[in-house]
Amino acid sequence: QVQLVESGGGLVQAGGSLRLSCAASGRTFTNYFMAWFRQAPGKEREFVAAVSWGGTNRYYTDPVKGRFTISRDNAKNTVYLQMNSLRPEDTAVYYCAARSGSVPKGPYDYWGQGTQVTVSS
């Protein structure tokens, strides 16, 4: 079973940047799609970004396009989410997730515990 641990969250002022990391351990598959989701208070969990095993195919939800960048380093079993130009509406708990297969859509099999991102105005 794969274990995912997020880090890098914190408090930042609007316009600032954070980089989230997701370290995978246990049974790790190179061809996993990796993704970031987020959940704000009172809101449903929302897809943020995903990246293919090779790092060449990337997907983003519209509100973060041009501001966030997802990447992965398979040698380190780590996925990153670079978050620039942060806005108060980005405040949420961010979750790392993984699924096996060649497409990003579908249920994600593994989830991290989440890391809090708070953006002050």
C-alpha positions as CSV (number, residue, x, y, z in Angstrom):
1,Q,0.0,0.0,0.0
2,V,1.2,3.5,-0.8
3,Q,1.6,6.1,1.9
4,L,1.4,9.8,1.0
5,V,2.6,12.6,3.2
6,E,2.1,16.3,2.4
7,S,4.2,19.1,3.6
8,G,4.9,22.8,2.8
9,G,1.6,24.3,3.9
10,G,1.5,27.4,6.0
11,L,0.3,31.0,6.3
12,V,1.1,33.5,3.5
13,Q,0.0,36.9,2.5
14,A,-2.0,37.4,-0.7
15,G,0.4,37.5,-3.7
16,G,2.9,35.3,-2.0
17,S,4.1,31.8,-2.9
18,L,4.2,28.3,-1.3
19,R,5.5,25.0,-2.6
20,L,3.8,21.9,-1.4
21,S,5.5,18.5,-1.4
22,C,4.0,15.0,-1.4
23,A,6.3,12.2,-0.5
24,A,5.3,8.7,-1.4
25,S,6.5,5.6,0.4
26,G,5.6,1.9,0.4
27,R,4.5,0.2,-2.8
28,T,5.1,2.9,-5.4
29,F,4.3,2.6,-9.1
30,T,6.1,4.8,-11.7
31,N,3.0,5.0,-13.9
32,Y,0.8,6.5,-11.2
33,F,-1.1,9.7,-12.0
34,M,-0.5,12.1,-9.1
35,A,-2.9,14.9,-8.2
36,W,-3.6,17.6,-5.8
37,F,-7.1,18.3,-4.4
38,R,-8.2,20.9,-1.9
39,Q,-11.1,21.4,0.4
40,A,-12.1,24.8,1.9
41,P,-14.4,25.1,4.9
42,G,-17.9,24.4,4.0
43,K,-17.0,23.3,0.5
44,E,-16.7,20.0,-1.3
45,R,-13.3,18.6,-2.2
46,E,-12.1,20.1,-5.4
47,F,-9.6,18.9,-8.0
48,V,-6.7,21.2,-8.4
49,A,-4.0,19.6,-10.6
50,A,-2.7,16.3,-11.9
51,V,0.4,15.1,-13.6
52,S,1.2,11.9,-15.5
53,W,4.0,9.5,-14.6
54,G,6.4,11.1,-17.1
55,G,5.6,14.6,-16.0
56,T,4.7,15.7,-19.5
57,N,0.9,15.7,-19.2
58,R,-0.5,18.2,-16.8
59,Y,-4.0,19.2,-15.9
60,Y,-5.3,22.2,-13.9
61,T,-8.6,23.5,-12.7
62,D,-9.4,26.9,-14.2
63,P,-9.0,29.0,-11.1
64,V,-5.3,28.0,-10.7
65,K,-4.2,28.1,-14.3
66,G,-1.2,30.3,-14.8
67,R,-0.5,30.5,-11.1
68,F,0.1,26.9,-10.0
69,T,2.5,24.3,-11.4
70,I,2.4,20.6,-10.7
71,S,5.6,18.5,-11.2
72,R,7.0,15.3,-10.0
73,D,10.4,13.7,-9.4
74,N,10.0,10.0,-9.7
75,A,13.5,9.3,-8.5
76,K,12.6,10.9,-5.2
77,N,9.0,9.6,-5.2
78,T,7.8,13.2,-4.7
79,V,5.2,15.4,-6.3
80,Y,5.2,19.2,-6.0
81,L,2.7,22.0,-6.3
82,Q,4.3,25.4,-6.8
83,M,1.7,28.0,-5.8
84,N,2.3,31.5,-6.9
85,S,0.2,34.7,-6.7
86,L,-1.9,33.2,-4.0
87,R,-5.3,34.5,-3.2
88,P,-7.5,34.3,-0.1
89,E,-9.8,32.0,-2.0
90,D,-7.0,29.5,-2.3
91,T,-7.2,28.9,1.5
92,A,-8.0,25.2,2.0
93,V,-6.6,21.9,3.2
94,Y,-4.6,20.5,0.3
95,Y,-4.5,16.8,-0.3
96,C,-2.1,14.7,-2.4
97,A,-3.7,11.7,-4.2
98,A,-2.6,8.9,-6.5
99,R,-4.2,6.5,-8.9
100,S,-2.8,3.8,-11.1
101,G,-3.4,3.9,-14.8
102,S,-2.8,6.0,-17.9
103,V,-5.5,8.7,-17.5
104,P,-6.0,11.3,-14.8
105,K,-9.8,10.8,-14.5
106,G,-11.4,8.3,-12.3
107,P,-11.2,7.5,-8.6
108,Y,-8.0,8.1,-6.7
109,D,-6.8,5.1,-4.7
110,Y,-4.5,6.8,-2.2
111,W,-4.7,10.0,-0.2
112,G,-2.5,11.9,2.1
113,Q,-3.7,13.5,5.3
114,G,-3.6,17.0,4.0
115,T,-1.7,20.2,4.7
116,Q,-3.3,23.6,5.6
117,V,-2.7,26.5,3.3
118,T,-4.0,29.9,4.6
119,V,-3.8,33.0,2.5
120,S,-4.4,36.3,4.3
121,S,-5.7,39.4,2.5
